[in-house]
Amino acid sequence: SAHAEAGRAASTTSSGRVQLSSALNSDSEALAATPKAVKAVYSEAVKSASLTQAGRVKLNNTVSSTSAAEAATANAVKTAYDKACEAAEAARTPATTDRPGVVRIGQGIDVDANGLISVEIPAVPLAAPERAGLVQPDGVTTFVSPDGILSAATLDPGWIGVPRYGRSTTLPPNHCWANGDFVEFADWPELKQVYDAGGFAGMLLPWDASSSTKAANLGKWRPDAANPAGLYTPNVTGQFLRNWGPGAGTDAGAWQNHAMQQWYGFFYNSEYNIRYNLIGMSGRNGSGGLVAYNNLSVLTI
């Protein structure tokens, strides 16, 4: 009858009345899910996976990713495995000059607790005529370039920094004018090595010497700073050079003003058979001097 049909409960094989349920863990086949239950299931289904919950996950095919929200593919796992096998094999392969590898610690080599390797260098004696050993360039006859190249002096090192006469007004190679100019060590490395070796002892002014001190010592060198980049040369332009030696009474390289110098001479008048003796005093700064003709005096110009 119609009344009986309307009161029948629904099932998976027939229609009828149905009871709603919002449960998410029910396995009933006689209850119908509410929209609330469907929404809860959907939200759970689309939730992303993480380290603390299950969910949808994105696959990653790289072996260098640091993501904690993606899953590695089987290909990524295999690639990582193959690389690990290669590294393990390399770790068992002896090292050569062409490739890295395993080395065995031998005599003269040590490894500390942190895995740092060190080489024990035995003490090497200084070289002597009868044995090989360490040598140190003296900076005068032998030099070491900034690149570590050892070379011998191409010029007599005893002449480096010494003003001398030349036969031409053209500078020869490896020379500079002694006119007070500044010369840089970068351009003249041999000059620097002679300077560093103390080769200018007694012929150096302080780098900060006063103008009067510099004017009174034209024959001396002067560094440009306490930690110099070069030297100012002696300024002997237009000067007479005077020899110096121990006990000279003046400092080496010092400038001295013109002094009155006495000289003697004579001339002879053959017509009257008269000899004239001359006694003179040289002047200074081109002012001339006094000449005595027997008992007469005249001023030379």
PAZAPA-4460 file (N, C-alpha, C; in steps of 0.05 Angstrom, whole numbers, plus 32768, in hexadecimal, padded with zeros to 4 digits):
% residues 301
    n_x    n_y    n_z   ca_x   ca_y   ca_z    c_x    c_y    c_z   seq   type   mol
   8011   7FE8   8000   8000   8000   8000   8012   8019   8000     1      S     A
   8005   8030   7FFA   8014   804A   7FF8   801E   8052   8014     2      A     A
   800E   804C   8028   8017   8054   8043   8030   8044   804C     3      H     A
   8030   802B   8046   8047   801A   804D   8060   8022   803E     4      A     A
   805C   8029   8024   8073   8032   8013   8080   804B   801F     5      E     A
   806F   805E   8028   807A   8077   8032   8088   8074   804C     6      A     A
   8082   8060   805B   808F   805D   8075   80A8   804B   8074     7      G     A
   80AF   8041   805C   80C5   802E   805B   80E0   803E   805B     8      R     A
   80F4   8033   8069   810E   8040   806A   811D   803C   8050     9      A     A
   812D   804F   8049   813D   804D   8030   8155   803A   8035    10      A     A
   815E   802E   801E   8176   801C   8020   8185   801F   8006    11      S     A
   819A   8010   8002   81AA   8012   7FEA   819C   8005   7FD2    12      T     A
   8184   7FF7   7FD8   8176   7FEA   7FC2   815A   7FF5   7FBD    13      T     A
   8151   8007   7FD0   8136   8012   7FCD   8135   802D   7FDA    14      S     A
   8123   803D   7FD0   811F   8058   7FDB   810D   8057   7FF3    15      S     A
   810E   806C   8003   80FD   806D   801A   8106   8084   802C    16      G     A
   80FD   8082   8044   8104   8097   8057   8122   8093   805F    17      R     A
   812F   80AA   8065   814C   80A8   806C   8151   80BA   8083    18      V     A
   8164   80B1   8093   816D   80C1   80AA   8188   80CE   80A3    19      Q     A
   818C   80E8   80A9   81A5   80F7   80A3   81B9   80F2   80BA    20      L     A
   81D3   80F4   80B2   81E9   80F0   80C6   8200   8103   80BE    21      S     A
   820B   8110   80D2   8222   8121   80CD   823C   8114   80D6    22      S     A
   823A   80FA   80DD   8252   80EC   80E6   8266   80E8   80CF    23      A     A
   827F   80E8   80D5   8294   80E4   80C0   82A0   80C8   80C1    24      L     A
   8299   80B8   80D6   82A5   809E   80DA   8290   8087   80D8    25      N     A
   8278   808E   80CF   8262   807A   80CE   8265   8069   80B4    26      S     A
   825F   804E   80B7   8260   803C   809F   8243   8032   8099    27      D     A
   822F   8042   80A2   8213   803A   809E   820C   803E   8080    28      S     A
   81FC   802B   8076   81F1   802D   805B   81D4   8035   805B    29      E     A
   81CA   803C   8073   81AD   8044   8076   81AA   8061   807D    30      A     A
   81C1   806F   8082   81C0   808B   8089   81CB   809D   8072    31      L     A
   81C1   80B5   8071   81CA   80C8   805C   81DB   80DE   8068    32      A     A
   81F2   80E5   805B   8205   80F9   8065   81F9   8115   8061    33      A     A
   81FD   8125   8075   81F4   8140   8074   8209   8151   8064    34      T     A
   8201   8169   805A   8215   817A   804E   822D   8181   8060    35      P     A
   8228   8182   807A   823E   8187   808C   8253   8171   808B    36      K     A
   8249   8158   808B   825C   8142   808A   826B   8141   806F    37      A     A
   825C   8148   8059   8269   8148   803F   827F   815E   803E    38      V     A
   8279   8175   8049   828D   818B   8049   82A6   8183   805A    39      K     A
   82A1   8176   8070   82B8   816E   8081   82C9   815A   8073    40      A     A
   82BC   8147   8065   82CC   8133   8055   82DC   8140   803F    41      V     A
   82CF   8153   8031   82DC   8161   801B   82F4   8171   8025    42      Y     A
   82F0   817F   803B   8306   818F   8047   831E   817D   804E    43      S     A
   8318   8166   8058   832D   8153   8060   833B   8148   8047    44      E     A
   832B   8145   8032   8336   8139   8019   8349   814C   800B    45      A     A
   8343   8166   800B   8354   8179   7FFD   836A   8185   800E    46      V     A
   836D   817D   8027   8381   8187   8038   839D   817E   8030    47      K     A
   83B1   8190   8030   83CC   8189   8028   83DA   817A   803E    48      S     A
   83EA   8168   8036   83F9   8158   8049   8410   8168   8055    49      A     A
   8418   8161   806D   842F   816D   807B   843C   8158   808C    50      S     A
   8450   8161   809B   845E   814E   80AC   844D   8144   80C3    51      L     A
   8437   8153   80C9   8426   814C   80E0   840A   8142   80D8    52      T     A
   8403   8143   80BE   83E9   813A   80B7   83E9   812F   809A    53      Q     A
   83D6   811D   8095   83D4   8112   807B   83C4   8125   8069    54      A     A
   83C7   8121   804F   83B9   8132   803C   83C4   812F   8020    55      G     A
   83BB   8141   800F   83C5   8141   7FF3   83E2   8149   7FF3    56      R     A
   83F1   813F   7FE0   840D   8145   7FDF   8416   8149   7FC2    57      V     A
   8429   815C   7FBE   8434   8161   7FA4   844E   8152   7FA1    58      K     A
   8452   8145   7F8A   846B   8136   7F85   8481   8148   7F7B    59      L     A
   8499   8141   7F82   84B1   8151   7F7B   84C6   813E   7F6F    60      N     A
   84D1   8145   7F58   84E3   8133   7F49   8500   813B   7F4D    61      N     A
   8506   8150   7F5D   8521   8158   7F60   852E   814B   7F78    62      T     A
   8549   814C   7F79   8558   8140   7F8F   8565   8156   7FA0    63      V     A
   855F   8170   7F9A   856B   8186   7FA8   8557   8196   7FB8    64      S     A
   853D   818E   7FB7   8529   819E   7FC5   852B   8199   7FE4    65      S     A
   8524   81AF   7FF2   8524   81AD   8010   8507   81AF   801A    66      T     A
   84F3   81AC   8009   84D7   81AE   8011   84CF   8198   8024    67      S     A
   84BF   81A0   8038   84B3   818D   804B   8496   8189   8046    68      A     A
   848B   8193   802F   846F   8190   8029   846A   8181   800F    69      A     A
   8480   8177   8002   847E   8169   7FE9   8489   814D   7FEC    70      E     A
   8481   813B   7FDB   848A   811F   7FDC   849D   811A   7FC4    71      A     A
   84B3   810C   7FC9   84C5   8105   7FB4   84BA   80EF   7FA2    72      A     A
   84BF   80F2   7F88   84B7   80DD   7F76   84CA   80C5   7F77    73      T     A
   84C1   80AF   7F6C   84D3   8098   7F6B   84EC   809E   7F5C    74      A     A
   84EA   80AE   7F47   8501   80B6   7F37   8515   80C6   7F48    75      N     A
   850B   80D9   7F58   851D   80E9   7F69   852B   80D7   7F7D    76      A     A
   851C   80C4   7F88   8528   80B1   7F9C   853E   80A1   7F8E    77      V     A
   853A   8098   7F76   854E   8088   7F68   8566   8099   7F61    78      K     A
   8562   80B1   7F58   8579   80C3   7F52   858A   80C8   7F6B    79      T     A
   857D   80CD   7F82   858C   80D1   7F9A   859B   80B7   7FA2    80      A     A
   858E   80A1   7F9E   859B   8088   7FA4   85B4   8083   7F93    81      Y     A
   85B1   8089   7F79   85C8   8085   7F67   85DF   8097   7F6E    82      D     A
   85D9   80B0   7F75   85EE   80C3   7F7D   85FC   80B9   7F97    83      K     A
   85ED   80AF   7FA9   85F8   80A5   7FC2   860B   808D   7FBC    84      A     A
   8602   807C   7FA9   8614   8066   7FA2   862E   806F   7F95    85      C     A
   862C   8084   7F84   8644   808F   7F77   8657   809B   7F8C    86      E     A
   864B   80A9   7F9F   865C   80B6   7FB4   866A   80A0   7FC5    87      A     A
   865A   808B   7FCB   8666   8075   7FDB   867D   8068   7FCC    88      A     A
   8679   8065   7FB2   868E   8058   7FA2   86A7   806B   7FA0    89      E     A
   86A2   8085   7F9D   86B8   8098   7F9C   86C7   8098   7FB7    90      A     A
   86B8   8094   7FCD   86C5   8094   7FE7   86D7   807C   7FEB    91      A     A
   86D3   8068   7FDA   86E4   8050   7FDC   86FA   8050   7FC7    92      R     A
   86FA   8065   7FB5   870E   8066   7FA0   8726   8076   7FA8    93      T     A
   873E   806B   7FA5   8757   807A   7FAD   8759   8094   7F9D    94      P     A
   8763   80A9   7FAA   8767   80C2   7F9D   877F   80C1   7F8A    95      A     A
   877D   80D1   7F74   8793   80D5   7F62   8797   80F2   7F5D    96      T     A
   87AB   80F9   7F4D   87AF   8116   7F46   8799   8120   7F34    97      T     A
   8789   810E   7F29   8773   8116   7F16   8758   8117   7F23    98      D     A
   8754   8109   7F3A   873A   8108   7F46   873C   8105   7F64    99      R     A
   8728   810F   7F72   8728   810B   7F90   8721   80EF   7F97   100      P     A
   8728   80E7   7FAF   8722   80CC   7FB8   872D   80C8   7FD4   101      G     A
   8730   80AE   7FDB   8739   80A7   7FF5   8757   80A7   7FF6   102      V     A
   8762   80B3   800C   877F   80B2   8010   8785   80A5   802A   103      V     A
   879C   8099   802B   87A5   808C   8043   87BA   809E   8050   104      R     A
   87B7   80A3   806A   87C9   80B4   8079   87E3   80A6   807C   105      I     A
   87F8   80B3   8073   8813   80A8   8075   8824   80B8   8088   106      G     A
   883E   80B2   8087   8851   80BF   8098   8853   80DD   8091   107      Q     A
   8854   80EE   80A5   8857   810B   80A1   883C   8119   809E   108      G     A
   8826   810A   80A0   880B   8116   809E   87FB   810E   80B6   109      I     A
   87EC   8121   80C1   87DC   811D   80D9   87C0   8127   80D5   110      D     A
   87AD   811A   80E3   8791   8122   80E3   8788   8126   80FF   111      V     A
   877C   813E   8105   8773   8143   8120   8757   8138   8125   112      D     A
   874D   813D   813D   8733   8132   8145   871C   813E   8134   113      A     A
   8720   8155   8128   870C   8162   8117   870E   815A   80FA   114      N     A
   8720   8147   80F4   8723   813F   80D9   8735   8150   80C7   115      G     A
   8742   8164   80D4   8754   8175   80C5   876F   8168   80C0   116      L     A
   8778   8169   80A7   8791   815C   80A0   87A8   8171   80A1   117      I     A
   87BF   8169   80AA   87D6   817B   80AA   87EE   816C   80A2   118      S     A
   8801   817B   8097   881A   816F   808E   8830   8178   80A1   119      V     A
   883F   8165   80AB   8855   816C   80BC   886E   8173   80AB   120      E     A
   8877   818C   80AE   888E   8196   809E   88A6   8195   80B0   121      I     A
   88B9   8185   80A9   88D2   8183   80B9   88E2   819D   80B7   122      P     A
   88F1   81A2   80CC   8902   81BA   80CC   8917   81B8   80B6   123      A     A
   8919   81CD   80A6   892D   81CD   8090   8944   81DF   8097   124      V     A
   895D   81D5   8096   8974   81E6   809E   8979   81FB   8089   125      P     A
   8988   820F   8090   8990   8224   807D   89A4   8218   806A   126      L     A
   89A4   8222   8052   89B6   8218   803E   89D3   8220   8045   127      A     A
   89E5   820F   803D   8A02   8213   8041   8A10   8209   8029   128      A     A
   8A2A   8210   8025   8A38   8207   800D   8A38   81E8   800B   129      P     A
   8A37   81DB   8022   8A39   81BD   8021   8A1E   81AF   8021   130      E     A
   8A08   81BE   8023   89EE   81B1   8025   89D8   81C4   801A   131      R     A
   89C2   81B8   8011   89AB   81C7   8008   899B   81D0   8020   132      A     A
   898A   81E4   801D   897A   81EE   8033   896B   8207   802C   133      G     A
   8960   8215   8040   8952   822D   803C   8965   8244   8035   134      L     A
   895C   8256   8023   896B   826E   801D   8958   8285   801F   135      V     A
   8963   829D   8025   8954   82B6   8026   8962   82CB   8015   136      Q     A
   8953   82D6   8002   895F   82EC   7FF1   8968   8303   8003   137      P     A
   897F   830E   7FFD   8989   8324   800E   897E   833F   8006   138      D     A
   896E   8341   7FF0   8963   835A   7FE7   8977   836C   7FDA   139      G     A
   8990   8363   7FD7   89A4   8373   7FCA   89AF   8366   7FB1   140      V     A
   89B8   834D   7FB4   89C1   833E   7F9D   89AC   832B   7F92   141      T     A
   8999   8324   7FA2   8983   8313   7F99   8969   831F   7FA3   142      T     A
   8953   831A   7F93   8939   8326   7F98   8923   8312   7F94   143      F     A
   890D   8316   7FA1   88F5   8306   7F9D   88DF   8319   7F94   144      V     A
   88D2   8313   7F7D   88BD   8324   7F72   88A3   831F   7F82   145      S     A
   888F   8330   7F7F   8875   832B   7F8D   8869   8311   7F85   146      P     A
   8871   8306   7F6E   8866   82EB   7F65   8877   82D4   7F70   147      D     A
   888A   82DA   7F81   889A   82C5   7F8D   88B1   82BB   7F7C   148      G     A
   88B9   82CB   7F68   88CE   82C2   7F55   88E9   82CD   7F5F   149      I     A
   88FC   82BB   7F62   8917   82C2   7F6B   8927   82CA   7F53   150      L     A
   8935   82E1   7F56   8947   82EA   7F40   895F   82F8   7F4C   151      S     A
   8975   82F8   7F3C   898D   8306   7F44   898D   8322   7F39   152      A     A
   899C   8333   7F46   899D   834F   7F3D   89AA   8351   7F22   153      A     A
   899D   8360   7F10   89A8   8364   7EF5   89BD   837A   7EF5   154      T     A
   89BD   838B   7F09   89D1   83A0   7F0C   89E1   839A   7F25   155      L     A
   89F9   83A6   7F26   8A08   83A4   7F3F   89F8   83B1   7F55   156      D     A
   89EE   83A1   7F69   89DD   83AD   7F7D   89EA   83C3   7F8D   157      P     A
   8A05   83C4   7F8D   8A12   83D9   7F9B   8A0E   83F4   7F8F   158      G     A
   8A04   83F5   7F76   89FF   840F   7F69   89E2   8418   7F6B   159      W     A
   89D1   8407   7F75   89B4   840E   7F77   89B1   8425   7F8B   160      I     A
   89A6   843C   7F82   89A2   8453   7F93   89B9   8465   7F95   161      G     A
   89CE   8461   7F85   89E6   8472   7F87   89E7   8486   7F70   162      V     A
   89E6   84A0   7F75   89E9   84B3   7F5F   8A05   84B0   7F53   163      P     A
   8A06   84B2   7F38   8A20   84B0   7F2B   8A1F   84BF   7F10   164      R     A
   8A36   84C5   7F06   8A38   84D3   7EED   8A32   84C1   7ED5   165      Y     A
   8A28   84CD   7EC0   8A23   84BE   7EA7   8A2F   84CC   7E8F   166      G     A
   8A32   84BE   7E7A   8A3E   84CA   7E62   8A2A   84D6   7E4F   167      R     A
   8A10   84D5   7E56   89FB   84DE   7E44   89E5   84EB   7E54   168      S     A
   89D6   84FD   7E47   89BE   8509   7E55   89A6   84F7   7E52   169      T     A
   89A9   84E0   7E46   8993   84CC   7E44   8997   84B8   7E5B   170      T     A
   8982   84B4   7E6A   8983   84A1   7E80   8988   8485   7E76   171      L     A
   899B   8476   7E81   899E   845A   7E7A   8987   8449   7E86   172      P     A
   8984   8431   7E7D   896E   8420   7E89   8972   841D   7EA7   173      P     A
   895C   841B   7EB6   895C   8416   7ED3   8968   842D   7EE3   174      N     A
   8967   8445   7ED8   8972   845D   7EE7   895C   8472   7EE9   175      H     A
   895F   8484   7EFC   894E   849B   7EFE   8960   84B3   7F04   176      C     A
   8955   84CC   7F00   8965   84E4   7F05   8967   84E8   7F23   177      W     A
   897E   84F2   7F2C   8982   84FA   7F48   897B   8517   7F4B   178      A     A
   8961   851D   7F47   8958   8539   7F47   8941   853E   7F5B   179      N     A
   893F   852C   7F6F   892A   8530   7F84   890F   8524   7F7C   180      G     A
   890D   8517   7F65   88F3   850B   7F5D   88EC   84F4   7F6F   181      D     A
   88D2   84ED   7F6F   88C8   84D6   7F7E   88C8   84BD   7F6C   182      F     A
   88D3   84A8   7F76   88D3   848E   7F68   88C4   847A   7F78   183      V     A
   88B2   846B   7F6B   88A1   8458   7F79   88AD   843D   7F7B   184      E     A
   88AA   8430   7F92   88B4   8415   7F95   88A7   8401   7F81   185      F     A
   888D   8407   7F7A   8880   83F6   7F67   888E   83F5   7F4C   186      A     A
   889B   840B   7F45   88A9   840C   7F2C   88C6   8403   7F2F   187      D     A
   88D1   8404   7F47   88ED   83FE   7F4C   88EF   83EA   7F64   188      W     A
   88E6   83D1   7F60   88E6   83BE   7F76   8902   83B9   7F82   189      P     A
   8917   83BA   7F71   8931   83B5   7F7C   8939   83CC   7F8F   190      E     A
   8931   83E4   7F89   8936   83FB   7F9B   8929   83F6   7FB6   191      L     A
   8910   83EC   7FB5   8902   83E7   7FCF   8910   83D1   7FDF   192      K     A
   891A   83BD   7FD2   8927   83A8   7FE1   8941   83B1   7FED   193      Q     A
   8950   83C3   7FDF   8968   83CF   7FEB   8960   83E0   8002   194      V     A
   894A   83EF   8000   8940   8400   8016   8938   83EF   802E   195      Y     A
   8929   83DA   8029   8920   83C8   803F   8938   83BB   804C   196      D     A
   894D   83B6   803D   8965   83A9   8048   8977   83BC   8057   197      A     A
   8970   83D6   8059   8980   83E9   8067   8997   83F4   8056   198      G     A
   8994   83F2   803C   89AA   83FB   802A   89AE   8419   8029   199      G     A
   899C   8429   8034   899F   8446   8034   89A6   8451   804F   200      F     A
   89B1   8441   8060   89B8   844A   807B   89CB   8462   807A   201      A     A
   89C4   8477   8089   89D4   848F   808A   89CE   84A3   8074   202      G     A
   89BE   849A   8060   89B8   84AC   8049   899A   84B0   8046   203      M     A
   898B   84AD   805C   896E   84B0   805B   8965   84C6   806E   204      L     A
   8954   84D8   8064   8947   84EB   8075   892D   84DF   8080   205      L     A
   8923   84E9   8097   8908   84E1   809F   88F4   84E8   808A   206      P     A
   88DF   84D8   8088   88CB   84DE   8074   88BD   84F9   8078   207      W     A
   88BC   8502   8092   88AE   851B   8098   88C2   8531   809E   208      D     A
   88DA   8530   8092   88EF   8545   8097   88E4   8560   808F   209      A     A
   88ED   8574   809D   88E4   8590   8098   88F1   859A   807E   210      S     A
   88E7   85B0   8073   88F2   85BC   805B   890F   85C4   805E   211      S     A
   8915   85CE   8075   8931   85D7   807A   8944   85BF   807B   212      S     A
   893A   85A9   8088   894B   8591   8089   894F   8585   806D   213      T     A
   893A   8585   805D   893D   857B   8042   8950   858C   8032   214      K     A
   894E   85A6   8035   8960   85B8   8026   897D   85B5   802E   215      A     A
   8981   85AE   8047   899D   85AB   8051   89A8   858F   804C   216      A     A
   8998   857D   803F   89A1   8562   803A   8999   8559   801E   217      N     A
   89A1   8568   800A   8999   8562   7FEF   89A3   8548   7FE4   218      L     A
   89B8   853D   7FF1   89C3   8524   7FE7   89B7   850B   7FF3   219      G     A
   89A2   850E   8003   8996   84F7   8011   897B   84EF   8004   220      K     A
   8975   84D5   8007   895B   84CA   7FFF   8947   84D0   8015   221      W     A
   892D   84CF   800E   8918   84D3   8022   88FF   84C3   801B   222      R     A
   88F5   84B2   802D   88DC   84A4   8028   88C4   84B7   8028   223      P     A
   88AF   84AF   801B   8898   84C1   801A   8885   84BD   8031   224      D     A
   8888   84A8   8042   8876   84A4   8058   8884   8491   806C   225      A     A
   8877   848D   8083   8882   847A   8097   8883   845E   808B   226      A     A
   886E   8457   807C   886E   843E   806D   886F   8445   804F   227      N     A
   8886   844A   8045   8889   8458   802B   8881   8447   8013   228      P     A
   8877   8456   7FFE   8871   844A   7FE4   8888   844F   7FD1   229      A     A
   889C   845F   7FDA   88B3   8465   7FC9   88C5   8479   7FD7   230      G     A
   88D9   8483   7FC8   88ED   8495   7FD3   88F0   84AE   7FC1   231      L     A
   88F6   84C4   7FCE   88FF   84DC   7FBF   891D   84DA   7FBC   232      Y     A
   8926   84DE   7FA3   8943   84DB   7F9D   8952   84F3   7FA8   233      T     A
   896D   84F0   7FAB   897D   8508   7FB1   897A   851D   7F9B   234      P     A
   897D   8536   7FA2   897A   854B   7F8E   8995   8558   7F8B   235      N     A
   89A5   854E   7F78   89C0   8558   7F74   89C2   856A   7F5B   236      V     A
   89AB   8571   7F50   89AB   8583   7F38   89B8   859D   7F3E   237      T     A
   89CC   85A5   7F2F   89DA   85BE   7F32   89ED   85BF   7F4A   238      G     A
   89F2   85A9   7F56   8A03   85A8   7F6E   8A1F   859C   7F67   239      Q     A
   8A34   85A6   7F75   8A4E   8599   7F74   8A4E   8583   7F89   240      F     A
   8A57   856B   7F80   8A58   8555   7F93   8A72   8556   7FA3   241      L     A
   8A70   8552   7FBD   8A87   8553   7FCF   8A8A   8538   7FDC   242      R     A
   8AA2   852D   7FDB   8AA6   8513   7FE6   8AA3   8513   8004   243      N     A
   8A99   84FD   800F   8A95   84FB   802C   8AA3   84E2   8036   244      W     A
   8AAD   84E3   804E   8AB8   84CC   805B   8AB6   84CF   8079   245      G     A
   8ABA   84BA   8088   8ABA   84BD   80A5   8ACD   84D2   80AF   246      P     A
   8AC4   84E3   80C1   8AD4   84F9   80CB   8AD3   8511   80BA   247      G     A
   8AC0   8512   80A6   8ABF   852A   8095   8AB5   8542   80A3   248      A     A
   8AA7   853F   80B9   8A9D   8556   80C8   8A81   855E   80BF   249      G     A
   8A76   8552   80AB   8A5B   8557   80A2   8A4C   853D   809D   250      T     A
   8A32   853E   809C   8A22   8526   8097   8A24   851E   807A   251      D     A
   8A24   8504   8074   8A22   84FB   8059   8A08   8505   804C   252      A     A
   8A0A   850F   8034   89F2   8518   8026   89EA   8535   802C   253      G     A
   89F9   8542   803F   89F2   855D   8047   89FA   8571   8031   254      A     A
   89EB   8586   802F   89F1   859C   801C   8A02   85B1   802A   255      W     A
   8A16   85BC   801C   8A27   85D1   8028   8A28   85E9   8016   256      Q     A
   8A25   8600   8022   8A25   8619   8013   8A42   861E   8008   257      N     A
   8A44   862F   7FF3   8A5E   8636   7FE9   8A6E   8644   7FFF   258      H     A
   8A88   863E   8000   8A99   864A   8014   8AB0   8659   8006   259      A     A
   8ABC   866D   8013   8AD2   867C   8008   8AEB   8669   8006   260      M     A
   8AF5   8666   7FEF   8B0C   8654   7FEB   8B24   8665   7FE1   261      Q     A
   8B3B   8662   7FED   8B53   8671   7FE5   8B61   8662   7FCF   262      Q     A
   8B6C   8672   7FBB   8B7C   8665   7FA6   8B94   8677   7FA0   263      W     A
   8BA7   866B   7F92   8BC0   8679   7F8C   8BC6   8675   7F6E   264      Y     A
   8BD4   8689   7F63   8BDD   8687   7F47   8BEF   869E   7F40   265      G     A
   8BF7   86A0   7F26   8C08   86B6   7F1E   8C06   86B9   7EFF   266      F     A
   8C0E   86D0   7EF5   8C13   86D3   7ED8   8C2C   86E3   7ED4   267      F     A
   8C38   86E0   7EBD   8C53   86EB   7EB8   8C53   86FE   7EA0   268      Y     A
   8C5F   8716   7EA3   8C62   8729   7E8E   8C7F   8727   7E84   269      N     A
   8C81   871A   7E6C   8C9C   8715   7E62   8CA9   872E   7E57   270      S     A
   8C99   8742   7E4F   8CA5   875B   7E44   8CB5   8769   7E59   271      E     A
   8CAB   876A   7E71   8CB8   8778   7E87   8CC4   8765   7E9B   272      Y     A
   8CC2   874B   7E95   8CCD   8736   7EA6   8CC3   8739   7EC3   273      N     A
   8CA8   873B   7EC4   8C9B   873F   7EDF   8C87   8727   7EE3   274      I     A
   8C88   871C   7EFB   8C76   8707   7F03   8C62   8712   7F17   275      R     A
   8C48   870E   7F12   8C33   8718   7F24   8C27   8700   7F33   276      Y     A
   8C2A   86FF   7F4C   8C1E   86EA   7F5D   8C00   86F1   7F63   277      N     A
   8BEF   86DC   7F62   8BD3   86E0   7F67   8BCA   86D0   7F80   278      L     A
   8BBB   86DD   7F91   8BAF   86D0   7FA8   8B91   86D7   7FA7   279      I     A
   8B7F   86C4   7FA5   8B63   86CA   7FA2   8B51   86BB   7FB6   280      G     A
   8B39   86C5   7FB9   8B25   86B7   7FC9   8B0C   86B5   7FB7   281      M     A
   8B04   869C   7FB3   8AEC   8698   7FA2   8AD3   86A1   7FB1   282      S     A
   8AC1   86AD   7FA2   8AA8   86B6   7FAF   8A93   86A0   7FAF   283      G     A
   8A7A   86A7   7FB5   8A64   8694   7FB5   8A4D   86A0   7FA6   284      R     A
   8A3C   868D   7F9D   8A24   8695   7F8F   8A2A   86A6   7F76   285      N     A
   8A41   86A2   7F6A   8A48   86B1   7F51   8A50   86CE   7F56   286      G     A
   8A57   86D5   7F6F   8A5E   86F1   7F75   8A7B   86F8   7F6F   287      S     A
   8A8B   86E4   7F68   8AA7   86EA   7F62   8AB8   86E7   7F7B   288      G     A
   8AD1   86F2   7F79   8AE3   86EF   7F8F   8AF8   8705   7F8F   289      G     A
   8B09   8705   7FA2   8B1E   871A   7FA5   8B38   870E   7F9B   290      L     A
   8B46   871D   7F89   8B60   8715   7F7E   8B74   872A   7F86   291      V     A
   8B8C   8721   7F90   8BA2   8734   7F97   8BB8   8732   7F83   292      A     A
   8BBF   8749   7F76   8BD5   874C   7F64   8BED   8757   7F74   293      Y     A
   8BFE   8746   7F7C   8C14   874F   7F8E   8C07   875F   7FA5   294      N     A
   8C0A   8778   7FA5   8BFF   8789   7FBB   8BE6   8798   7FB3   295      N     A
   8BDB   8792   7F9A   8BC4   87A0   7F90   8BAC   878C   7F91   296      L     A
   8B94   8796   7F96   8B7C   8785   7F97   8B68   878E   7F83   297      S     A
   8B5C   877B   7F75   8B46   8782   7F63   8B2F   876E   7F68   298      V     A
   8B17   8775   7F62   8B00   8764   7F66   8AF9   8756   7F4C   299      L     A
   8AF9   873C   7F4A   8AF2   872E   7F32   8AD3   872D   7F30   300      T     A
   8ACA   872C   7F17   8AAD   872D   7F13   8AA4   8711   7F0A   301      I     A
***
